[in-house]
Amino acid sequence: MATDNSYDVIVIGSGAGGGTLVHRLAPSGKRILLLERGGYVAREKDNWDSRAVNLEGKYQTKEVWKDRAGNDLHPHTNYAVGGNTKFYGAALFRLRKEDFGELRHHGGVSPAWPIAYDELEPYYTRAERMYHVHGQRGEDPTEPPASAPFPHPPVSHEPRLQHLHEDFARSGLRPFHTPLGILLDESRPQSSRCIRCNTCDGYPCLVRAKADAQVLAVDPALEYPNVTLLTGAYVERLETSPSGREVTKVVVQRDGAREEYKGGIVVVSCGAINSAALLLRSGNDRHPQGLANGSGVVGRHYMGHVNSVLMAVSKCPNPTVFQKSLSVNDFYFGDAQFPYPMGHISFVGKLDGVALSAGAPAIAPGFTLDLMARHSLDFWLTSEDLPDPENRVTLDGQGNIVLSYRPNNEEGHRRLIERLKAAMNEQRACAMHGHQCHQGLFARNLYLKERIPLAGVAHQNGTIRFGDDPRTSALDRNCKAHQLDNLYVVDASFFPSSGAVNPGLTIMANALRVGDQLMDRLNRAQSVRA
């Protein structure tokens, strides 16, 4: 018989993984507890203020981690209902079909997943519907097979982006519309929830028009009376039965007090860094290296992509407001000159002088930061980093998170930058300035003083990898811990490799896949009891 602190399912973390999973399980009628260490992001004017968001980091955690040398590290991450989807850029890509197999890179080998793309494909389709993804099949030259069209039409380019799209196409590239999760209806702008503003990427959406996990997963799930959300609930550790085969207790710190909850199934979805830290904190006599860590891989193989923000500065201004509509994948798997994967080219939200001052680039001659921002196209380049067991999350003697990371596989990223430079130099002549309009590419500094890549936290993955062999993985193919019967992980921790596109949609799709497995398990348990 259930008690007040006893639930059928406890989910820890309400972001792309945990929020999506709770949405899937909510109609089951089972008692579900969702634990979130943060609260709701306040709806206020500062949501759209560049100084508050980018310079002051108003919504970022004030938690301090450590780097491998023991220096303080201030992570650029957010604890809130909806997780980091409250602040993401809502670019929702499928991994390429080839990303699920072994891929040889210039810097090494990207390992195969225990599941193939075809197994995840139906869930990608469901996730695209759930998160209102806009796009156009057939444009992206590396696009994997899909069983359905995008649920919404592509987001149109503003004139400067359309001009660039045409220039890229003229030079032989195949640019395409970025798949975006926003609640936009361009056919009826007066009633569209999304207003195509310049504060989407990196900002919380004041008008609830971004396809984030709070708006589209958690809030709808809470309409079911069997779903309970506790905010401000920091999970300190998980305790197990004497055999070590099941989690019996979730220990929470909330409002300065210790609380304990019991779940028939416990799902961890705190983000790859915090999920690994939780399992490491939860070690006991049966799990001396940390929970579910008989293989020794928990916390290891941390990945976060090799990322750059490059600003293409021109004499003519770029009046674009919503900039994230254009992408290029022609170099994703390499080309004739460099037959190794290079990665993905897209855009960040339109930068302003305030945002640039937080990671100032070299100044173009005759330009200030404000002027550069008004005259730039702001590219986001992503390349795959490879799983290295020494890139890892550990805990120090005081229990602080320690993030050790050295970038790898960087040659492909350097080649990708070269390809973008070449493409920008092939733009047609400007009517006013001719070919002298383009002033060059300038890199925004993406490194903190601690030398940890900023975006390495935004795209964190790989610390609790899944696989068929318990000797080399922590989770099975259904994301259940090999060593425990009722522990699952559904954030990006399970990734064996990172690919070179944003992990968001893959996390959502996999959460739906695991959700189906858990629904079957809950139904079987009910049948046995009956």
URPE-V733093 format. One record per run of one state. SS is the DSSP state (~ for helix, > for strand, _ for the rest). FROM is the first residue (numbers start at 1). LEN is the number of residues. If there is no record, write none. Layout:
BEGIN
ss=SS from=FROM len=LEN
ss=SS from=FROM len=LEN
END
This chain:
BEGIN
ss=_ from=1 len=5
ss=> from=6 len=7
ss=_ from=13 len=5
ss=~ from=18 len=11
ss=_ from=29 len=3
ss=> from=32 len=4
ss=_ from=36 len=3
ss=> from=39 len=1
ss=_ from=40 len=5
ss=~ from=45 len=4
ss=_ from=49 len=1
ss=~ from=50 len=6
ss=_ from=56 len=9
ss=> from=65 len=3
ss=_ from=68 len=4
ss=> from=72 len=2
ss=_ from=74 len=6
ss=> from=80 len=1
ss=_ from=81 len=2
ss=~ from=83 len=4
ss=_ from=87 len=4
ss=> from=91 len=1
ss=_ from=92 len=5
ss=~ from=97 len=4
ss=_ from=101 len=2
ss=> from=103 len=3
ss=_ from=106 len=2
ss=> from=108 len=3
ss=_ from=111 len=6
ss=~ from=117 len=14
ss=_ from=131 len=2
ss=> from=133 len=2
ss=_ from=135 len=17
ss=> from=152 len=1
ss=_ from=153 len=6
ss=~ from=159 len=12
ss=_ from=171 len=5
ss=> from=176 len=2
ss=_ from=178 len=2
ss=> from=180 len=3
ss=_ from=183 len=3
ss=~ from=186 len=3
ss=_ from=189 len=21
ss=> from=210 len=1
ss=_ from=211 len=2
ss=~ from=213 len=9
ss=_ from=222 len=5
ss=> from=227 len=4
ss=_ from=231 len=2
ss=> from=233 len=8
ss=_ from=241 len=6
ss=> from=247 len=8
ss=_ from=255 len=2
ss=> from=257 len=12
ss=_ from=269 len=3
ss=~ from=272 len=10
ss=_ from=282 len=21
ss=> from=303 len=1
ss=_ from=304 len=2
ss=> from=306 len=9
ss=_ from=315 len=11
ss=> from=326 len=3
ss=_ from=329 len=15
ss=> from=344 len=4
ss=_ from=348 len=5
ss=~ from=353 len=5
ss=_ from=358 len=11
ss=~ from=369 len=6
ss=_ from=375 len=1
ss=> from=376 len=8
ss=_ from=384 len=8
ss=> from=392 len=4
ss=_ from=396 len=5
ss=> from=401 len=4
ss=_ from=405 len=6
ss=~ from=411 len=15
ss=_ from=426 len=4
ss=> from=430 len=1
ss=_ from=431 len=3
ss=> from=434 len=1
ss=_ from=435 len=3
ss=> from=438 len=7
ss=_ from=445 len=2
ss=> from=447 len=1
ss=_ from=448 len=5
ss=> from=453 len=1
ss=~ from=454 len=5
ss=_ from=459 len=2
ss=> from=461 len=1
ss=_ from=462 len=4
ss=> from=466 len=1
ss=_ from=467 len=8
ss=> from=475 len=1
ss=_ from=476 len=4
ss=> from=480 len=2
ss=_ from=482 len=5
ss=> from=487 len=3
ss=_ from=490 len=2
ss=~ from=492 len=3
ss=_ from=495 len=9
ss=~ from=504 len=26
ss=_ from=530 len=1
END
